[in-house]
């Protein structure tokens, strides 16, 4: 005589197998990433005025020998508009050095900043062409030192 399994025994055997499969396919809890927001973190302080503004804005310009440099395209103004004279450096030609464009020929102009220039007076006092930006800045600094001292 063969023993027949009852329906109740067959039903209890099937769920045990499915539970066993569910347990084996489940990922360990350590591998599961959770995205919980931590609210216990203190709020950051507001940035100071120096940190909030990008460098070079609102009157903070790069300087060379204590005088501000202001660049617009291939034109660089050197000196303060509060003084009697400033210099204007125009980059005429550039050359490639290690994939960078470097100023080659630069025209230096010493300019009068006074708004009320006499009728016969020209705003450009001196002009010179120099090879390289360093030589141009060097002569511009010398001209400004002499002109503003008068």
N, CA, C and O atoms as a DFTB+ gen file, in Angstrom:
600 C
 N C O
     1  1       0.812      -1.158       0.000
     2  2       0.000       0.000       0.000
     3  2       0.874       1.247       0.000
     4  3       1.843       1.390       0.746
     5  1       0.464       2.120      -0.879
     6  2       1.207       3.369      -0.964
     7  2       0.541       4.408      -0.092
     8  3      -0.681       4.446       0.047
     9  1       1.365       5.239       0.484
    10  2       0.831       6.279       1.372
    11  2       0.597       7.540       0.537
    12  3       1.486       8.024      -0.163
    13  1      -0.596       8.036       0.634
    14  2      -0.950       9.261      -0.080
    15  2      -0.759      10.449       0.842
    16  3      -1.085      10.432       2.029
    17  1      -0.204      11.494       0.215
    18  2      -0.059      12.732       0.986
    19  2      -1.378      13.469       0.950
    20  3      -2.064      13.514      -0.072
    21  1      -1.700      14.020       2.036
    22  2      -2.946      14.774       2.093
    23  2      -2.731      16.167       1.505
    24  3      -1.604      16.646       1.376
    25  1      -3.802      16.773       1.168
    26  2      -3.723      18.117       0.595
    27  2      -3.105      19.100       1.579
    28  3      -2.383      20.005       1.163
    29  1      -3.361      18.950       2.830
    30  2      -2.813      19.852       3.842
    31  2      -1.302      19.719       3.896
    32  3      -0.596      20.714       4.060
    33  1      -0.797      18.494       3.759
    34  2       0.655      18.285       3.793
    35  2       1.299      18.878       2.544
    36  3       2.392      19.440       2.623
    37  1       0.635      18.759       1.386
    38  2       1.161      19.318       0.137
    39  2       1.178      20.849       0.195
    40  3       2.115      21.478      -0.297
    41  1       0.158      21.441       0.786
    42  2       0.089      22.894       0.892
    43  2       1.165      23.426       1.826
    44  3       1.723      24.496       1.581
    45  1       1.456      22.707       2.872
    46  2       2.468      23.186       3.806
    47  2       3.853      23.028       3.219
    48  3       4.754      23.791       3.566
    49  1       4.049      22.059       2.337
    50  2       5.360      21.856       1.726
    51  2       5.658      22.949       0.708
    52  3       6.798      23.407       0.627
    53  1       4.677      23.375      -0.064
    54  2       4.912      24.397      -1.089
    55  2       5.309      25.743      -0.479
    56  3       6.302      26.313      -0.933
    57  1       4.634      26.270       0.475
    58  2       5.044      27.560       1.027
    59  2       6.438      27.509       1.644
    60  3       7.158      28.507       1.629
    61  1       6.820      26.375       2.178
    62  2       8.152      26.271       2.760
    63  2       9.206      26.449       1.680
    64  3      10.230      27.094       1.905
    65  1       8.954      25.873       0.497
    66  2       9.911      26.029      -0.590
    67  2       9.966      27.487      -1.051
    68  3      11.063      27.998      -1.276
    69  1       8.854      28.163      -1.198
    70  2       8.850      29.545      -1.669
    71  2       9.479      30.459      -0.636
    72  3      10.176      31.409      -0.994
    73  1       9.254      30.199       0.601
    74  2       9.875      31.004       1.646
    75  2      11.380      30.819       1.601
    76  3      12.142      31.771       1.772
    77  1      11.799      29.582       1.368
    78  2      13.223      29.295       1.312
    79  2      13.861      30.030       0.131
    80  3      14.968      30.554       0.254
    81  1      13.167      30.072      -1.016
    82  2      13.689      30.778      -2.175
    83  2      13.742      32.280      -1.904
    84  3      14.711      32.936      -2.288
    85  1      12.746      32.822      -1.268
    86  2      12.719      34.247      -0.980
    87  2      13.868      34.624      -0.060
    88  3      14.445      35.703      -0.193
    89  1      14.194      33.758       0.851
    90  2      15.276      34.034       1.787
    91  2      16.616      33.993       1.062
    92  3      17.491      34.809       1.353
    93  1      16.799      33.070       0.131
    94  2      18.090      32.952      -0.551
    95  2      18.295      34.060      -1.574
    96  3      19.439      34.436      -1.831
    97  1      17.235      34.597      -2.166
    98  2      17.404      35.663      -3.166
    99  2      17.472      37.046      -2.521
   100  3      17.802      38.020      -3.197
   101  1      17.178      37.145      -1.274
   102  2      17.201      38.429      -0.589
   103  2      18.643      38.883      -0.373
   104  3      19.501      38.084       0.003
   105  1      18.910      40.187      -0.615
   106  2      20.252      40.730      -0.424
   107  2      20.484      40.980       1.055
   108  3      19.549      41.273       1.799
   109  1      21.730      40.863       1.474
   110  2      22.021      41.177       2.879
   111  2      21.756      42.657       3.150
   112  3      21.899      43.491       2.257
   113  1      21.383      42.967       4.342
   114  2      21.026      44.329       4.696
   115  2      22.224      45.274       4.623
   116  3      22.039      46.469       4.393
   117  1      23.411      44.787       4.807
   118  2      24.596      45.629       4.751
   119  2      24.837      46.142       3.336
   120  3      25.389      47.229       3.165
   121  1      24.436      45.383       2.318
   122  2      24.666      45.779       0.932
   123  2      23.612      46.764       0.441
   124  3      23.835      47.448      -0.558
   125  1      22.488      46.852       1.108
   126  2      21.424      47.753       0.698
   127  2      21.765      49.156       1.189
   128  3      22.029      49.365       2.373
   129  1      21.758      50.117       0.259
   130  2      22.063      51.501       0.624
   131  2      20.785      52.207       1.025
   132  3      19.739      52.046       0.395
   133  1      20.887      52.972       2.060
   134  2      19.730      53.739       2.505
   135  2      20.020      55.210       2.271
   136  3      21.158      55.665       2.383
   137  1      18.986      55.925       1.950
   138  2      19.127      57.364       1.742
   139  2      18.297      58.086       2.781
   140  3      17.146      58.452       2.545
   141  1      18.896      58.277       3.915
   142  2      18.233      58.987       4.998
   143  2      18.864      60.364       5.129
   144  3      20.085      60.505       5.054
   145  1      18.034      61.371       5.323
   146  2      18.536      62.717       5.527
   147  2      18.782      62.936       7.007
   148  3      17.941      62.633       7.853
   149  1      19.948      63.464       7.292
   150  2      20.262      63.757       8.685
   151  2      19.922      65.218       8.939
   152  3      20.449      66.109       8.272
   153  1      19.067      65.457       9.875
   154  2      18.650      66.821      10.181
   155  2      19.388      67.364      11.399
   156  3      19.187      68.515      11.784
   157  1      20.232      66.550      12.001
   158  2      20.939      67.009      13.183
   159  2      22.175      67.834      12.840
   160  3      22.856      68.319      13.743
   161  1      22.477      68.002      11.553
   162  2      23.635      68.772      11.119
   163  2      23.371      70.255      11.351
   164  3      22.304      70.747      10.982
   165  1      24.314      70.984      11.955
   166  2      24.082      72.417      12.148
   167  2      24.162      73.145      10.815
   168  3      24.903      72.742       9.917
   169  1      23.394      74.216      10.696
   170  2      23.390      75.001       9.465
   171  2      24.705      75.749       9.327
   172  3      25.266      76.241      10.306
   173  1      25.187      75.825       8.089
   174  2      26.435      76.538       7.823
   175  2      26.195      78.037       7.930
   176  3      25.114      78.536       7.616
   177  1      27.230      78.744       8.381
   178  2      27.116      80.181       8.505
   179  2      27.132      80.811       7.118
   180  3      27.656      80.220       6.173
   181  1      26.574      81.980       6.995
   182  2      26.572      82.699       5.715
   183  2      28.008      83.064       5.356
   184  3      28.790      83.409       6.242
   185  1      28.373      82.993       4.070
   186  2      29.746      83.326       3.694
   187  2      30.040      84.792       3.955
   188  3      29.157      85.646       3.876
   189  1      31.293      85.064       4.266
   190  2      31.678      86.443       4.501
   191  2      31.643      87.206       3.185
   192  3      31.500      86.606       2.120
   193  1      31.772      88.511       3.253
   194  2      31.677      89.333       2.046
   195  2      32.792      88.999       1.057
   196  3      32.569      89.013      -0.154
   197  1      33.986      88.699       1.561
   198  2      35.116      88.370       0.680
   199  2      34.905      87.027      -0.010
   200  3      35.302      86.857      -1.163
   201  1      34.282      86.064       0.684
   202  2      34.042      84.742       0.108
   203  2      32.895      84.778      -0.897
   204  3      32.897      84.008      -1.857
   205  1      31.923      85.652      -0.694
   206  2      30.743      85.687      -1.547
   207  2      31.040      86.277      -2.917
   208  3      30.416      85.874      -3.899
   209  1      31.969      87.215      -3.015
   210  2      32.273      87.876      -4.286
   211  2      33.402      87.149      -4.994
   212  3      34.403      86.802      -4.366
   213  1      33.261      86.915      -6.278
   214  2      34.382      86.355      -7.032
   215  2      35.530      87.354      -7.107
   216  3      35.316      88.567      -7.098
   217  1      36.753      86.827      -7.181
   218  2      37.924      87.695      -7.255
   219  2      37.874      88.522      -8.531
   220  3      37.465      88.028      -9.582
   221  1      38.281      89.750      -8.442
   222  2      38.334      90.608      -9.611
   223  2      37.087      91.452      -9.822
   224  3      36.996      92.157     -10.827
   225  1      36.115      91.405      -8.903
   226  2      34.898      92.190      -9.068
   227  2      34.783      93.241      -7.981
   228  3      35.371      93.116      -6.907
   229  1      34.024      94.271      -8.277
   230  2      33.695      95.325      -7.329
   231  2      34.940      95.988      -6.733
   232  3      35.065      96.089      -5.512
   233  1      35.866      96.444      -7.597
   234  2      37.013      97.202      -7.128
   235  2      38.202      96.374      -6.706
   236  3      39.238      96.945      -6.363
   237  1      38.110      95.081      -6.713
   238  2      39.243      94.232      -6.349
   239  2      39.832      93.666      -7.628
   240  3      39.331      92.682      -8.172
   241  1      40.904      94.299      -8.107
   242  2      41.533      93.896      -9.350
   243  2      42.913      93.321      -9.069
   244  3      43.516      93.623      -8.039
   245  1      43.415      92.494      -9.977
   246  2      44.801      92.048      -9.815
   247  2      45.733      93.262      -9.964
   248  3      45.416      94.210     -10.681
   249  1      46.866      93.221      -9.288
   250  2      47.774      94.358      -9.318
   251  2      49.156      93.936      -9.791
   252  3      49.526      92.764      -9.712
   253  1      49.909      94.907     -10.283
   254  2      51.312      94.733     -10.638
   255  2      52.043      95.933     -10.069
   256  3      51.773      97.074     -10.444
   257  1      52.966      95.669      -9.167
   258  2      53.725      96.720      -8.478
   259  2      52.804      97.735      -7.799
   260  3      53.076      98.935      -7.796
   261  1      51.715      97.233      -7.225
   262  2      50.809      98.072      -6.453
   263  2      49.760      98.829      -7.242
   264  3      48.952      99.549      -6.656
   265  1      49.754      98.683      -8.558
   266  2      48.757      99.372      -9.390
   267  2      47.806      98.348     -10.000
   268  3      48.226      97.240     -10.335
   269  1      46.516      98.707     -10.150
   270  2      45.540      97.736     -10.673
   271  2      45.705      97.470     -12.171
   272  3      46.125      98.339     -12.935
   273  1      45.364      96.251     -12.561
   274  2      45.331      95.820     -13.959
   275  2      43.891      95.486     -14.312
   276  3      43.253      94.691     -13.622
   277  1      43.372      96.084     -15.377
   278  2      42.011      95.818     -15.834
   279  2      42.085      95.385     -17.293
   280  3      42.610      96.118     -18.132
   281  1      41.565      94.209     -17.599
   282  2      41.665      93.660     -18.946
   283  2      40.293      93.613     -19.610
   284  3      39.290      93.274     -18.981
   285  1      40.273      93.962     -20.902
   286  2      39.073      93.823     -21.720
   287  2      39.531      93.332     -23.093
   288  3      39.988      94.126     -23.916
   289  1      39.411      92.043     -23.339
   290  2      39.869      91.464     -24.600
   291  2      41.378      91.545     -24.706
   292  3      42.092      91.023     -23.849
   293  1      41.871      92.196     -25.748
   294  2      43.311      92.353     -25.949
   295  2      43.819      93.702     -25.465
   296  3      44.923      94.109     -25.828
   297  1      43.039      94.399     -24.654
   298  2      43.430      95.690     -24.097
   299  2      43.552      95.569     -22.586
   300  3      42.657      95.044     -21.924
   301  1      44.666      96.060     -22.040
   302  2      44.900      96.034     -20.593
   303  2      45.153      97.465     -20.141
   304  3      46.027      98.147     -20.677
   305  1      44.393      97.913     -19.163
   306  2      44.618      99.229     -18.572
   307  2      45.390      99.026     -17.283
   308  3      45.020      98.201     -16.448
   309  1      46.467      99.785     -17.127
   310  2      47.340      99.660     -15.965
   311  2      47.413     100.999     -15.266
   312  3      47.802     101.999     -15.870
   313  1      47.041     101.026     -13.995
   314  2      47.040     102.250     -13.209
   315  2      45.642     102.558     -12.711
   316  3      44.662     101.927     -13.106
   317  1      45.578     103.539     -11.838
   318  2      44.313     103.929     -11.239
   319  2      43.749     105.161     -11.933
   320  3      44.489     106.095     -12.241
   321  1      42.454     105.167     -12.176
   322  2      41.802     106.319     -12.805
   323  2      41.750     107.514     -11.847
   324  3      41.423     108.623     -12.271
   325  1      42.062     107.313     -10.589
   326  2      42.100     108.412      -9.621
   327  2      43.358     109.264      -9.793
   328  3      43.403     110.423      -9.381
   329  1      44.379     108.664     -10.412
   330  2      45.628     109.389     -10.656
   331  2      45.512     110.194     -11.949
   332  3      44.541     110.058     -12.692
   333  1      46.522     111.040     -12.208
   334  2      46.479     111.914     -13.380
   335  2      46.704     111.133     -14.686
   336  3      46.167     111.513     -15.727
   337  1      47.487     110.055     -14.641
   338  2      47.807     109.273     -15.838
   339  2      47.562     107.785     -15.609
   340  3      47.711     107.284     -14.495
   341  1      47.185     107.088     -16.678
   342  2      47.117     105.620     -16.721
   343  2      47.774     105.173     -18.020
   344  3      48.016     105.988     -18.911
   345  1      48.059     103.894     -18.125
   346  2      48.607     103.366     -19.372
   347  2      47.629     102.369     -19.974
   348  3      46.914     101.662     -19.262
   349  1      47.615     102.330     -21.282
   350  2      46.778     101.401     -22.033
   351  2      47.720     100.502     -22.828
   352  3      48.524     100.995     -23.619
   353  1      47.626      99.199     -22.627
   354  2      48.461      98.242     -23.332
   355  2      47.573      97.471     -24.302
   356  3      46.651      96.774     -23.879
   357  1      47.843      97.588     -25.593
   358  2      47.081      96.881     -26.627
   359  2      47.939      95.754     -27.174
   360  3      49.036      95.996     -27.677
   361  1      47.454      94.530     -27.080
   362  2      48.179      93.372     -27.603
   363  2      47.903      93.318     -29.105
   364  3      46.772      93.091     -29.534
   365  1      48.958      93.530     -29.895
   366  2      48.822      93.561     -31.357
   367  2      48.960      92.179     -31.970
   368  3      48.146      91.795     -32.811
   369  1      49.981      91.419     -31.564
   370  2      50.183      90.063     -32.098
   371  2      50.398      89.096     -30.953
   372  3      50.834      89.468     -29.863
   373  1      50.075      87.834     -31.235
   374  2      50.252      86.755     -30.257
   375  2      51.030      85.630     -30.912
   376  3      51.059      85.513     -32.137
   377  1      51.672      84.791     -30.075
   378  2      52.347      83.602     -30.576
   379  2      51.953      82.426     -29.697
   380  3      51.569      82.603     -28.541
   381  1      52.052      81.220     -30.256
   382  2      51.697      79.990     -29.534
   383  2      52.906      79.483     -28.757
   384  3      53.990      79.332     -29.320
   385  1      52.722      79.223     -27.478
   386  2      53.735      78.599     -26.636
   387  2      53.026      77.524     -25.837
   388  3      52.224      77.824     -24.952
   389  1      53.324      76.260     -26.152
   390  2      52.693      75.116     -25.462
   391  2      51.172      75.221     -25.462
   392  3      50.545      75.114     -24.408
   393  1      50.582      75.427     -26.615
   394  2      49.129      75.521     -26.806
   395  2      48.484      76.713     -26.114
   396  3      47.268      76.730     -25.922
   397  1      49.281      77.713     -25.735
   398  2      48.750      78.930     -25.130
   399  2      49.088      80.116     -26.016
   400  3      50.172      80.166     -26.596
   401  1      48.167      81.078     -26.129
   402  2      48.447      82.315     -26.845
   403  2      49.155      83.269     -25.893
   404  3      48.627      83.605     -24.833
   405  1      50.355      83.705     -26.277
   406  2      51.150      84.612     -25.458
   407  2      51.341      85.908     -26.239
   408  3      51.575      85.884     -27.447
   409  1      51.239      87.045     -25.537
   410  2      51.397      88.343     -26.186
   411  2      52.794      88.469     -26.772
   412  3      53.785      88.189     -26.096
   413  1      52.873      88.892     -28.037
   414  2      54.164      89.053     -28.703
   415  2      54.492      90.537     -28.865
   416  3      55.486      91.008     -28.312
   417  1      53.688      91.270     -29.602
   418  2      53.899      92.704     -29.783
   419  2      52.818      93.467     -29.024
   420  3      51.625      93.222     -29.205
   421  1      53.255      94.397     -28.169
   422  2      52.330      95.153     -27.331
   423  2      52.600      96.645     -27.517
   424  3      53.745      97.093     -27.441
   425  1      51.537      97.407     -27.761
   426  2      51.648      98.867     -27.857
   427  2      51.297      99.456     -26.494
   428  3      50.257      99.136     -25.917
   429  1      52.181     100.324     -25.986
   430  2      51.979     100.968     -24.687
   431  2      51.668     102.434     -24.934
   432  3      52.372     103.107     -25.686
   433  1      50.602     102.933     -24.294
   434  2      50.209     104.338     -24.426
   435  2      50.032     104.941     -23.035
   436  3      49.319     104.386     -22.200
   437  1      50.679     106.069     -22.791
   438  2      50.482     106.814     -21.553
   439  2      49.355     107.799     -21.809
   440  3      49.443     108.624     -22.718
   441  1      48.295     107.716     -21.011
   442  2      47.090     108.512     -21.252
   443  2      46.784     109.424     -20.074
   444  3      46.966     109.054     -18.915
   445  1      46.313     110.628     -20.397
   446  2      45.884     111.600     -19.402
   447  2      44.444     111.265     -19.003
   448  3      43.600     111.040     -19.870
   449  1      44.159     111.232     -17.695
   450  2      42.815     110.864     -17.225
   451  2      41.956     112.066     -16.845
   452  3      40.794     111.898     -16.475
   453  1      42.505     113.269     -16.930
   454  2      41.735     114.445     -16.531
   455  2      40.595     114.676     -17.518
   456  3      40.824     114.643     -18.727
   457  1      39.379     114.906     -17.039
   458  2      38.251     115.098     -17.946
   459  2      38.317     116.417     -18.710
   460  3      37.826     116.507     -19.835
   461  1      38.912     117.428     -18.113
   462  2      38.988     118.753     -18.761
   463  2      40.384     118.947     -19.356
   464  3      41.248     119.579     -18.749
   465  1      40.586     118.400     -20.541
   466  2      41.863     118.545     -21.229
   467  2      41.778     119.810     -22.077
   468  3      40.754     120.081     -22.703
   469  1      42.857     120.576     -22.090
   470  2      42.891     121.813     -22.872
   471  2      42.696     121.506     -24.347
   472  3      42.933     120.380     -24.783
   473  1      42.266     122.494     -25.116
   474  2      41.920     122.293     -26.524
   475  2      43.093     121.773     -27.347
   476  3      42.888     120.923     -28.214
   477  1      44.310     122.248     -27.110
   478  2      45.461     121.817     -27.899
   479  2      46.132     120.563     -27.352
   480  3      47.033     120.023     -27.994
   481  1      45.716     120.093     -26.190
   482  2      46.356     118.947     -25.539
   483  2      45.711     117.640     -26.000
   484  3      44.494     117.566     -26.166
   485  1      46.529     116.622     -26.202
   486  2      46.016     115.306     -26.597
   487  2      45.964     114.391     -25.379
   488  3      46.800     114.505     -24.483
   489  1      44.988     113.482     -25.341
   490  2      44.903     112.585     -24.180
   491  2      46.050     111.555     -24.154
   492  3      46.431     111.090     -23.079
   493  1      46.599     111.196     -25.320
   494  2      47.713     110.236     -25.353
   495  2      49.014     111.026     -25.354
   496  3      49.288     111.793     -26.277
   497  1      49.815     110.828     -24.304
   498  2      51.040     111.597     -24.120
   499  2      52.235     110.903     -24.767
   500  3      53.039     111.556     -25.433
   501  1      52.366     109.572     -24.580
   502  2      53.482     108.794     -25.122
   503  2      52.968     107.486     -25.698
   504  3      51.932     106.965     -25.285
   505  1      53.732     106.960     -26.678
   506  2      53.397     105.668     -27.284
   507  2      54.681     104.919     -27.604
   508  3      55.675     105.514     -28.022
   509  1      54.648     103.586     -27.400
   510  2      55.809     102.754     -27.720
   511  2      55.341     101.335     -28.000
   512  3      54.337     100.886     -27.447
   513  1      56.075     100.622     -28.869
   514  2      55.819      99.194     -29.124
   515  2      56.901      98.375     -28.439
   516  3      58.087      98.684     -28.559
   517  1      56.497      97.330     -27.720
   518  2      57.431      96.461     -27.000
   519  2      57.178      95.007     -27.381
   520  3      56.070      94.631     -27.761
   521  1      58.225      94.205     -27.270
   522  2      58.120      92.763     -27.521
   523  2      57.856      92.058     -26.197
   524  3      58.746      91.988     -25.349
   525  1      56.659      91.540     -26.009
   526  2      56.299      90.808     -24.800
   527  2      55.575      91.669     -23.785
   528  3      55.774      92.881     -23.715
   529  1      54.736      91.023     -23.006
   530  2      53.920      91.726     -22.014
   531  2      54.752      92.229     -20.845
   532  3      54.470      93.297     -20.301
   533  1      55.778      91.472     -20.451
   534  2      56.587      91.891     -19.304
   535  2      57.309      93.200     -19.597
   536  3      57.294      94.110     -18.768
   537  1      57.939      93.310     -20.761
   538  2      58.630      94.556     -21.123
   539  2      57.655      95.720     -21.233
   540  3      57.984      96.847     -20.862
   541  1      56.452      95.450     -21.743
   542  2      55.435      96.497     -21.859
   543  2      54.983      96.979     -20.485
   544  3      54.841      98.182     -20.268
   545  1      54.755      96.048     -19.552
   546  2      54.360      96.440     -18.197
   547  2      55.485      97.176     -17.486
   548  3      55.232      98.097     -16.710
   549  1      56.707      96.783     -17.743
   550  2      57.851      97.416     -17.105
   551  2      57.976      98.877     -17.547
   552  3      58.177      99.753     -16.706
   553  1      57.862      99.152     -18.835
   554  2      57.942     100.537     -19.318
   555  2      56.711     101.339     -18.882
   556  3      56.814     102.531     -18.595
   557  1      55.550     100.682     -18.833
   558  2      54.329     101.356     -18.379
   559  2      54.463     101.785     -16.926
   560  3      54.020     102.874     -16.561
   561  1      55.066     100.948     -16.098
   562  2      55.267     101.293     -14.692
   563  2      56.236     102.467     -14.560
   564  3      56.010     103.367     -13.750
   565  1      57.290     102.466     -15.334
   566  2      58.250     103.574     -15.288
   567  2      57.592     104.885     -15.723
   568  3      57.794     105.923     -15.091
   569  1      56.814     104.838     -16.788
   570  2      56.129     106.041     -17.266
   571  2      55.145     106.572     -16.233
   572  3      55.084     107.777     -15.989
   573  1      54.369     105.665     -15.622
   574  2      53.384     106.097     -14.615
   575  2      54.060     106.699     -13.391
   576  3      53.587     107.695     -12.844
   577  1      55.166     106.096     -12.959
   578  2      55.866     106.601     -11.784
   579  2      56.351     108.032     -12.039
   580  3      56.191     108.905     -11.185
   581  1      56.934     108.266     -13.194
   582  2      57.455     109.602     -13.518
   583  2      56.314     110.598     -13.747
   584  3      56.363     111.710     -13.222
   585  1      55.297     110.225     -14.515
   586  2      54.224     111.155     -14.874
   587  2      53.372     111.541     -13.667
   588  3      52.989     112.703     -13.532
   589  1      53.075     110.598     -12.800
   590  2      52.220     110.892     -11.654
   591  2      52.987     111.600     -10.544
   592  3      52.366     112.175      -9.651
   593  1      54.330     111.577     -10.574
   594  2      55.123     112.261      -9.569
   595  2      55.149     113.772      -9.824
   596  3      55.349     114.552      -8.893
   597  1      54.949     114.185     -11.070
   598  2      55.005     115.613     -11.433
   599  2      53.859     116.396     -10.874
   600  3      53.771     117.604     -11.094
